[in-house]
């Protein structure tokens, strides 16, 4: 009598663990902003160099998204996730010993490679291990991982840096990076066996994906969002400190702004479930991001009674509403690979494109602030990319890309 064929049961535990691992990985991005003023002083860095340091963790994503997707195709997504967490651990440990800006930048680049390895494969892991009826919910929570990491990372760093130095904070983050590892081993299914064709088959799948316009269009639109959000939120603690906000409050206020991004991402999932189209979500969102960033930076709120509270409300709306863009495009990403293509490659290509925004955003804003003598010119950059995102979104539709978000 033939043995019964065993099928893998998809459960919620796997995607929850992957989201937790993503949040932990992204906290390495957000352990830095509250520490920038101290690091600038201790390592004698300029504001532009600080902007480069802030965006440097994204360099691996700019250069290696497709390479990581090939790596994931070869060794498996779960192994790739675990190696990424290992690199984040190593970069944070060594970075804690940095006494020069050069060494700290090298360590941030290592962390960037780990972050890329962990996050490129995550959407595919979620898609493969989540019950179909829960995919939109799971991807919505994944879309919120940056916002969650921003909230937790900025709050934690603001508190930790009140009682110890940034070196110790780096080592604490290294220890926290190991927390998801046993959970991944316990709850995320092992990588399936290869198909026997190895490198050749993997390269073919990636080639099919790269020749498709779908991830290119979505990636550039995504980049128009990330270049704004990373620049504004990344420098918020510094902006608040320069505006006279002291103590833990620059970090706390910035953390709330980041946390609202997570709320917005999760709130977008039900809209996707109901079949709301990408353009109906993305275009109004870019308009609101441009408007709120203009109000945030073009007005001198220090001369207005209660101006800091009004400015905070504007930047909070910027982050909350803006979350609809990564949530929508990440949901697209899990289905963007064409027949015979590779989901990690689709995500890797998108991430390679939008990480250009993550890297260049802080540097552009820092340069603008240095050249014009203040942060009030920031809206020049945000509104420019909001307009570009709107233009590109006119070519972004489910009919053209062959997608349907609604699951019944």
C-alpha positions as semicolon CSV with decimal commas, in nm:
position;residue;x (nm);y (nm);z (nm)
1;X;0,000;0,000;0,000
2;X;0,147;0,332;-0,101
3;X;0,236;0,577;0,172
4;X;0,014;0,885;0,186
5;X;0,157;1,204;0,040
6;X;0,220;1,455;0,316
7;X;0,137;1,819;0,246
8;X;0,280;2,109;0,444
9;X;0,025;2,289;0,658
10;X;0,042;2,666;0,635
11;X;0,004;2,835;0,972
12;X;0,010;3,189;1,108
13;X;0,316;3,118;1,323
14;X;0,555;3,119;1,028
15;X;0,464;3,463;0,891
16;X;0,451;3,616;1,239
17;X;0,806;3,498;1,305
18;X;0,926;3,632;0,969
19;X;0,772;3,973;1,048
20;X;0,941;3,969;1,389
21;X;1,274;3,892;1,223
22;X;1,219;4,182;0,981
23;X;1,142;4,423;1,264
24;X;1,458;4,313;1,445
25;X;1,663;4,359;1,128
26;X;1,518;4,705;1,060
27;X;1,586;4,819;1,416
28;X;1,952;4,834;1,312
29;X;1,857;5,118;1,077
30;X;1,674;5,304;1,354
31;X;1,926;5,252;1,632
32;X;2,129;5,533;1,469
33;X;1,917;5,853;1,433
34;X;1,897;5,938;1,805
35;X;2,271;5,873;1,837
36;X;2,374;6,091;1,540
37;X;2,444;6,411;1,741
38;X;2,668;6,220;1,985
39;X;2,845;6,025;1,710
40;X;2,898;6,346;1,509
41;X;3,068;6,504;1,808
42;X;3,268;6,199;1,915
43;X;3,391;6,101;1,566
44;X;3,412;6,458;1,429
45;X;3,165;6,402;1,143
46;X;2,996;6,668;0,933
47;X;2,619;6,678;0,881
48;X;2,660;6,545;0,524
49;X;2,880;6,259;0,651
50;X;2,611;6,182;0,909
51;X;2,357;6,170;0,627
52;X;2,577;5,923;0,440
53;X;2,613;5,713;0,756
54;X;2,236;5,713;0,800
55;X;2,180;5,589;0,447
56;X;2,485;5,361;0,424
57;X;2,298;5,059;0,556
58;X;2,102;5,072;0,230
59;X;2,408;5,049;0,002
60;X;2,399;4,670;-0,006
61;X;2,039;4,691;-0,117
62;X;2,131;4,934;-0,396
63;X;2,400;4,707;-0,535
64;X;2,308;4,354;-0,439
65;X;1,934;4,295;-0,456
66;X;1,954;4,060;-0,753
67;X;2,271;3,894;-0,625
68;X;2,093;3,815;-0,300
69;X;1,795;3,677;-0,491
70;X;2,033;3,441;-0,676
71;X;2,187;3,345;-0,343
72;X;1,841;3,277;-0,201
73;X;1,744;3,069;-0,504
74;X;2,059;2,859;-0,451
75;X;2,059;2,805;-0,075
76;X;1,695;2,867;0,020
77;X;1,506;3,159;0,168
78;X;1,512;3,045;0,531
79;X;1,890;2,997;0,528
80;X;1,926;3,337;0,366
81;X;1,720;3,497;0,644
82;X;1,934;3,332;0,913
83;X;2,260;3,441;0,747
84;X;2,125;3,795;0,727
85;X;2,057;3,800;1,100
86;X;2,410;3,668;1,157
87;X;2,565;3,952;0,957
88;X;2,358;4,208;1,147
89;X;2,484;4,058;1,473
90;X;2,848;4,071;1,358
91;X;2,825;4,425;1,220
92;X;2,669;4,557;1,539
93;X;2,922;4,386;1,765
94;X;3,223;4,521;1,575
95;X;3,056;4,860;1,522
96;X;3,030;4,898;1,898
97;X;3,411;4,904;1,912
98;X;3,443;5,171;1,637
99;X;3,659;5,469;1,728
100;X;3,669;5,617;1,376
101;X;3,403;5,717;1,126
102;X;3,560;5,486;0,864
103;X;3,526;5,170;1,073
104;X;3,171;5,259;1,174
105;X;3,078;5,308;0,807
106;X;3,228;4,968;0,717
107;X;3,025;4,805;0,993
108;X;2,710;4,981;0,873
109;X;2,775;4,839;0,527
110;X;2,800;4,488;0,679
111;X;2,473;4,550;0,861
112;X;2,328;4,664;0,530
113;X;2,421;4,332;0,370
114;X;2,256;4,147;0,658
115;X;1,946;4,362;0,638
116;X;1,920;4,294;0,265
117;X;1,959;3,917;0,306
118;X;1,686;3,913;0,570
119;X;1,433;4,137;0,400
120;X;1,460;4,036;0,032
121;X;1,344;3,683;0,109
122;X;1,084;3,773;0,371
123;X;0,787;3,854;0,140
124;X;0,839;3,529;-0,048
125;X;0,860;3,333;0,276
126;X;0,538;3,496;0,393
127;X;0,363;3,425;0,064
128;X;0,473;3,060;0,066
129;X;0,385;2,987;0,430
130;X;0,064;3,184;0,491
131;X;-0,289;3,050;0,444
132;X;-0,430;3,208;0,126
133;X;-0,713;3,388;0,305
134;X;-0,457;3,559;0,531
135;X;-0,204;3,673;0,269
136;X;-0,322;4,036;0,254
137;X;-0,321;4,057;0,633
138;X;0,024;3,900;0,660
139;X;0,172;4,123;0,391
140;X;0,006;4,424;0,555
141;X;0,187;4,345;0,878
142;X;0,510;4,290;0,683
143;X;0,465;4,632;0,523
144;X;0,452;4,773;0,876
145;X;0,786;4,625;0,980
146;X;0,978;4,947;0,909
147;X;0,728;5,157;1,103
148;X;0,734;4,916;1,396
149;X;1,113;4,910;1,392
150;X;1,123;5,289;1,376
151;X;0,894;5,321;1,678
152;X;1,071;5,059;1,891
153;X;1,422;5,156;1,775
154;X;1,384;5,528;1,837
155;X;1,207;5,488;2,171
156;X;1,462;5,233;2,291
157;X;1,761;5,435;2,172
158;X;1,626;5,755;2,330
159;X;1,594;5,575;2,664
160;X;1,917;5,374;2,645
161;X;2,127;5,673;2,544
162;X;2,010;5,856;2,857
163;X;2,190;5,601;3,075
164;X;2,479;5,470;2,864
165;X;2,681;5,542;2,551
166;X;2,610;5,449;2,190
167;X;2,873;5,174;2,193
168;X;2,676;4,980;2,455
169;X;2,355;5,039;2,256
170;X;2,518;4,874;1,953
171;X;2,603;4,567;2,164
172;X;2,251;4,552;2,307
173;X;2,115;4,553;1,953
174;X;2,356;4,273;1,860
175;X;2,212;4,058;2,140
176;X;1,852;4,136;2,038
177;X;1,932;4,024;1,682
178;X;1,977;3,668;1,805
179;X;1,625;3,650;1,956
180;X;1,440;3,557;1,632
181;X;1,691;3,288;1,534
182;X;1,548;2,997;1,741
183;X;1,195;3,105;1,643
184;X;1,284;3,090;1,274
185;X;1,435;2,745;1,324
186;X;1,126;2,626;1,513
187;X;0,837;2,774;1,314
188;X;0,952;2,854;0,958
189;X;0,953;2,537;0,745
190;X;1,284;2,418;0,608
191;X;1,375;2,517;0,256
192;X;1,249;2,272;-0,004
193;X;1,501;2,053;-0,185
194;X;1,644;2,201;-0,505
195;X;1,521;2,099;-0,846
196;X;1,857;1,953;-0,943
197;X;1,945;2,215;-1,201
198;X;2,116;2,442;-0,947
199;X;2,277;2,761;-1,068
200;X;2,155;2,738;-1,427
201;X;1,788;2,712;-1,328
202;X;1,822;2,993;-1,073
203;X;1,981;3,226;-1,329
204;X;1,706;3,146;-1,578
205;X;1,432;3,230;-1,326
206;X;1,601;3,558;-1,238
207;X;1,651;3,642;-1,607
208;X;1,280;3,591;-1,675
209;X;1,198;3,822;-1,385
210;X;1,440;4,098;-1,485
211;X;1,300;4,108;-1,838
212;X;0,953;4,179;-1,701
213;X;0,857;4,550;-1,662
214;X;0,647;4,481;-1,354
215;X;0,910;4,499;-1,076
216;X;1,087;4,791;-1,248
217;X;0,777;5,011;-1,251
218;X;0,679;4,920;-0,896
219;X;1,038;4,963;-0,771
220;X;1,076;5,318;-0,905
221;X;0,739;5,423;-0,759
222;X;0,846;5,268;-0,428
223;X;1,172;5,465;-0,448
224;X;0,979;5,792;-0,482
225;X;0,830;5,710;-0,142
226;X;1,143;5,584;0,038
227;X;1,358;5,881;-0,063
228;X;1,111;6,108;0,119
229;X;1,026;5,900;0,422
230;X;1,380;5,790;0,511
231;X;1,514;6,145;0,480
232;X;1,242;6,311;0,688
233;X;1,207;6,052;0,965
234;X;1,580;5,975;0,979
235;X;1,670;6,333;1,065
236;X;1,371;6,411;1,289
237;X;1,563;6,365;1,618
238;X;1,831;6,604;1,493
239;X;1,572;6,856;1,369
240;X;1,388;6,852;1,701
241;X;1,711;6,894;1,899
242;X;1,811;7,192;1,686
243;X;1,464;7,340;1,747
244;X;1,521;7,329;2,122
245;X;1,344;7,004;2,211
246;X;1,561;6,831;2,469
247;X;1,597;6,512;2,673
248;X;1,430;6,198;2,542
249;X;1,160;6,393;2,356
250;X;1,332;6,416;2,014
251;X;1,353;6,037;2,009
252;X;1,004;5,985;2,149
253;X;0,834;6,223;1,905
254;X;1,024;6,070;1,614
255;X;0,931;5,721;1,734
256;X;0,562;5,811;1,737
257;X;0,593;5,934;1,379
258;X;0,752;5,603;1,280
259;X;0,493;5,403;1,472
260;X;0,212;5,581;1,289
261;X;0,366;5,452;0,966
262;X;0,314;5,099;1,094
263;X;-0,047;5,179;1,183
264;X;-0,106;5,314;0,834
265;X;0,048;5,008;0,670
266;X;-0,169;4,766;0,867
267;X;-0,479;4,978;0,803
268;X;-0,417;4,955;0,429
269;X;-0,453;4,574;0,427
270;X;-0,838;4,575;0,453
271;X;-0,854;4,819;0,160
272;X;-0,643;4,582;-0,050
273;X;-0,861;4,293;0,060
274;X;-1,166;4,479;-0,073
275;X;-0,995;4,522;-0,410
276;X;-0,911;4,894;-0,398
277;X;-0,677;4,959;-0,692
278;X;-0,314;5,060;-0,659
279;X;-0,358;5,397;-0,830
280;X;-0,653;5,489;-0,607
281;X;-0,428;5,435;-0,307
282;X;-0,091;5,558;-0,432
283;X;-0,174;5,882;-0,616
284;X;-0,377;6,046;-0,333
285;X;-0,110;5,934;-0,090
286;X;0,168;6,109;-0,283
287;X;-0,047;6,424;-0,297
288;X;-0,095;6,417;0,080
289;X;0,275;6,345;0,143
290;X;0,372;6,645;-0,069
291;X;0,119;6,869;0,106
292;X;0,208;6,767;0,461
293;X;0,584;6,788;0,397
294;X;0,536;7,137;0,253
295;X;0,349;7,241;0,567
296;X;0,606;7,072;0,790
297;X;0,914;7,247;0,653
298;X;0,814;7,557;0,454
299;X;0,654;7,728;0,757
300;X;0,867;7,863;1,042
301;X;0,665;7,703;1,322
302;X;0,895;7,839;1,594
303;X;0,728;8,179;1,550
304;X;0,374;8,039;1,581
305;X;0,214;7,975;1,924
306;X;0,194;7,597;1,963
307;X;0,385;7,568;1,635
308;X;0,587;7,263;1,738
309;X;0,263;7,071;1,801
310;X;0,123;7,175;1,461
311;X;0,447;7,077;1,288
312;X;0,440;6,742;1,466
313;X;0,082;6,684;1,348
314;X;0,188;6,755;0,988
315;X;0,484;6,517;0,992
316;X;0,274;6,255;1,173
317;X;0,015;6,275;0,893
318;X;0,300;6,250;0,640
319;X;0,410;5,919;0,793
320;X;0,064;5,777;0,867
321;X;-0,084;5,839;0,522
322;X;0,239;5,760;0,339
323;X;0,229;5,402;0,466
324;X;-0,031;5,314;0,203
325;X;0,244;5,318;-0,062
326;X;0,481;5,051;0,080
327;X;0,185;4,841;0,189
328;X;0,034;4,843;-0,161
329;X;0,362;4,788;-0,345
330;X;0,481;4,515;-0,110
331;X;0,153;4,333;-0,167
332;X;0,222;4,367;-0,539
333;X;0,576;4,236;-0,498
334;X;0,476;3,888;-0,379
335;X;0,293;3,831;-0,708
336;X;0,508;4,031;-0,951
337;X;0,727;3,746;-1,073
338;X;0,608;3,631;-1,418
339;X;0,548;3,263;-1,498
340;X;0,883;3,087;-1,470
341;X;1,026;3,379;-1,273
342;X;1,153;3,421;-0,918
343;X;0,971;3,588;-0,627
344;X;1,301;3,667;-0,446
345;X;1,431;3,823;-0,769
346;X;1,121;4,043;-0,805
347;X;1,159;4,160;-0,448
348;X;1,537;4,192;-0,487
349;X;1,505;4,409;-0,797
350;X;1,243;4,629;-0,633
351;X;1,456;4,659;-0,320
352;X;1,762;4,742;-0,528
353;X;1,569;5,029;-0,686
354;X;1,398;5,171;-0,380
355;X;1,712;5,147;-0,166
356;X;1,861;5,412;-0,393
357;X;1,598;5,637;-0,235
358;X;1,678;5,515;0,115
359;X;2,045;5,594;0,064
360;X;2,022;5,921;-0,126
361;X;1,731;6,074;0,068
362;X;1,921;6,157;0,389
363;X;2,226;6,277;0,193
364;X;2,015;6,507;-0,028
365;X;1,830;6,655;0,269
366;X;2,154;6,703;0,464
367;X;2,308;6,877;0,161
368;X;2,002;7,100;0,120
369;X;2,006;7,192;0,489
370;X;2,379;7,271;0,474
371;X;2,355;7,470;0,149
372;X;2,049;7,675;0,250
373;X;2,127;7,708;0,620
374;X;1,822;7,524;0,754
375;X;1,572;7,242;0,721
376;X;1,305;7,464;0,561
377;X;1,424;7,365;0,211
378;X;1,347;6,995;0,273
379;X;1,011;7,028;0,102
380;X;1,185;7,096;-0,230
381;X;1,299;6,734;-0,236
382;X;0,984;6,574;-0,094
383;X;0,745;6,755;-0,328
384;X;0,963;6,683;-0,632
385;X;0,956;6,309;-0,568
386;X;0,588;6,313;-0,476
387;X;0,518;6,464;-0,819
388;X;0,743;6,206;-0,987
389;X;0,568;5,925;-0,802
390;X;0,229;6,052;-0,918
391;X;0,347;6,060;-1,278
392;X;0,485;5,707;-1,266
393;X;0,174;5,579;-1,088
394;X;-0,033;5,666;-1,394
395;X;0,130;5,363;-1,556
396;X;0,069;5,144;-1,252
397;X;-0,254;4,949;-1,269
398;X;-0,364;4,598;-1,188
399;X;-0,497;4,557;-1,543
400;X;-0,160;4,637;-1,695
401;X;0,036;4,436;-1,439
402;X;-0,209;4,149;-1,429
403;X;-0,271;4,157;-1,053
404;X;-0,568;4,112;-0,825
405;X;-0,537;4,183;-0,455
406;X;-0,875;4,055;-0,342
407;X;-0,895;3,703;-0,201
408;X;-1,222;3,534;-0,137
